[in-house]
Amino acid sequence: SSIALLFGALHMRDMRSLLERQFDLDAADQARWETAWTIRSAVPARTDAVLPLAAVSLLVVDAGDWLETVRLALDSLGAATGDAVGEAALAALLYLVRHAAIYATLAT
């Protein structure tokens, strides 16, 4: 009995049929996963304390940014200039772009 590890063949849709035909191989009925190695960190993780602090810090910064955006939008609308609505919309759009970029970065 021999064991093979095959991965990364999703770009070759006919990989299974090629292997079965050319090498007279049989596909396994059921996959069996075993731990190949375990890596232990020399320094214990501190995510239990850092993650809540980072989340609260991000919320504080977000709240300050939101308040500043609302202030800018209201100032623009209160100025009653010809482009007040456009300036208020731009402030809101820039807020959304900033925060979309932040959350996209945090998600990766």
C-alpha positions, 0 to 999 in steps of 0.5 A, a space after each residue: 500500500 502506498 500513500 500519495 498527497 495530491 493538491 493544487 489540481 483544481 486548475 486541471 479538471 481532468 486530473 483524476 481521469 488522467 491519473 486513473 488512466 495513465 497510472 492505473 490508480 484508484 481513487 480513495 473512497 474516503 479521505 483520511 486526514 492526519 496531522 503532519 506537524 504541529 508548530 508551537 509558538 515560543 511566545 504565548 499569544 496575547 490576543 485575549 487582551 489585545 483584540 478587545 483593546 484594538 476593537 475599542 480603539 477602532 470604535 473610538 476612532 470611527 466615532 470621532 470620524 463619524 462625528 467630524 463627517 456629520 459636522 462637515 456635512 452640516 456646515 456645508 449645508 448650513 453655509 447655503 452655498 450653491 454646491 452645499 449638497 454636493 459638499 455634504 455628499 462628498 464628505 459622506 462618500 469620503 467617510 464610506 471610502 475610508 471605512 471600507 478601506 479600513 475594514 477591507 484591510 482588517 479582514 485580510 
